[in-house]
Amino acid sequence: MVWPDFNELGDLPVGIHRAKLADVVAHFGRGSAQRVAVTGRLERIYELARISGCLQRFIVFGSYVTAEPNPHDVVVGWVVTHPTGLSQMRLSGDLELSALGQREQIRPHSPR
């Protein structure tokens, strides 16, 4: 996989960057001891989600997917399918890296 260059803030360009876990680990999983440790956590979390048998998408963001040499977090989210009918579908297990702009914030949902 060819990764886009980081912007001037050390972030990936805003958008969704699809990749296999092996590509993410190869690109972001080397360097400092902290980066290697966070990569191990990411791999364990992914494996737990994968063995559920319902994983459709696994989304990775946080300082792990930046140029930060010592990322302080790896933030993940996942989308699962309902177990009914799983025998008829083949799940890809693709990952999505969500790059949020430095000034963007995730805001809690406001109840109506």
C-alpha positions as CSV (number, residue, x, y, z in Angstrom):
1,M,0.0,0.0,0.0
2,V,1.2,3.5,-0.8
3,W,0.5,5.9,2.0
4,P,-0.1,9.6,1.4
5,D,2.4,12.0,2.9
6,F,1.7,13.6,6.3
7,N,0.6,17.2,6.2
8,E,2.6,20.0,7.9
9,L,1.0,19.0,11.3
10,G,2.1,15.4,11.0
11,D,-1.3,14.1,10.2
12,L,-2.6,12.0,7.3
13,P,-4.7,14.0,4.9
14,V,-8.3,14.3,6.0
15,G,-10.3,11.3,4.7
16,I,-10.6,7.5,4.9
17,H,-7.5,5.5,4.0
18,R,-8.4,1.8,3.6
19,A,-5.7,-0.8,4.4
20,K,-5.1,-4.3,5.7
21,L,-3.8,-4.7,9.3
22,A,-0.4,-5.9,7.9
23,D,-0.1,-2.7,5.9
24,V,-0.9,-0.5,9.0
25,V,1.6,-2.4,11.2
26,A,4.3,-2.2,8.5
27,H,3.9,1.5,8.1
28,F,3.0,2.7,11.7
29,G,4.3,-0.2,13.8
30,R,8.0,0.5,13.8
31,G,10.3,3.1,15.5
32,S,10.2,3.9,19.1
33,A,9.5,1.4,21.9
34,Q,6.2,3.3,22.6
35,R,5.1,2.9,18.9
36,V,5.9,-0.8,19.0
37,A,4.0,-1.2,22.3
38,V,0.9,0.6,21.0
39,T,1.1,-1.6,17.8
40,G,0.9,-4.7,20.0
41,R,-2.3,-3.3,21.7
42,L,-3.8,-2.6,18.3
43,E,-3.1,-6.1,17.1
44,R,-4.7,-7.6,20.3
45,I,-7.8,-5.5,20.0
46,Y,-8.2,-6.3,16.3
47,E,-7.8,-10.0,17.0
48,L,-10.5,-9.9,19.7
49,A,-12.9,-8.1,17.3
50,R,-12.0,-10.4,14.4
51,I,-12.7,-13.7,16.3
52,S,-16.2,-12.4,17.1
53,G,-17.1,-13.5,13.6
54,C,-19.1,-10.3,13.1
55,L,-16.4,-7.8,12.2
56,Q,-17.2,-5.8,9.1
57,R,-15.0,-2.7,9.5
58,F,-12.2,-1.8,12.0
59,I,-11.5,1.9,12.2
60,V,-8.2,3.2,13.6
61,F,-7.4,6.8,14.5
62,G,-5.6,8.8,17.2
63,S,-2.0,9.8,17.5
64,Y,-1.0,6.3,16.3
65,V,-1.7,7.1,12.7
66,T,0.3,10.3,12.8
67,A,4.0,11.2,12.5
68,E,4.2,11.4,16.3
69,P,7.3,9.2,17.2
70,N,5.8,8.3,20.6
71,P,2.0,8.0,20.1
72,H,0.1,8.2,23.3
73,D,-3.0,6.4,22.0
74,V,-4.5,4.2,19.4
75,V,-8.2,4.9,19.1
76,V,-10.4,2.2,17.5
77,G,-14.0,1.7,16.5
78,W,-15.6,-1.2,14.7
79,V,-18.7,-2.0,12.8
80,V,-20.2,-5.4,13.2
81,T,-22.8,-7.3,11.3
82,H,-25.7,-9.2,13.0
83,P,-24.6,-12.8,13.4
84,T,-27.7,-14.0,11.4
85,G,-26.6,-14.9,7.9
86,L,-22.8,-14.8,8.6
87,S,-22.4,-18.2,7.0
88,Q,-23.5,-16.6,3.7
89,M,-21.1,-13.7,3.7
90,R,-17.4,-13.3,3.6
91,L,-16.2,-10.4,5.8
92,S,-13.1,-8.6,4.5
93,G,-11.7,-7.4,7.8
94,D,-10.5,-4.2,6.0
95,L,-9.3,-1.4,8.2
96,E,-10.1,2.3,7.7
97,L,-7.9,5.0,9.0
98,S,-9.9,8.1,9.7
99,A,-7.8,11.2,9.5
100,L,-9.4,14.1,11.3
101,G,-8.1,17.6,10.8
102,Q,-6.1,19.0,13.7
103,R,-8.8,21.5,14.5
104,E,-11.8,19.2,14.1
105,Q,-13.4,17.8,17.2
106,I,-15.7,14.9,17.8
107,R,-18.7,16.3,19.6
108,P,-21.1,14.2,21.7
109,H,-24.5,13.6,20.2
110,S,-27.1,15.9,21.7
111,P,-30.4,14.2,22.6
112,R,-33.4,15.9,20.9
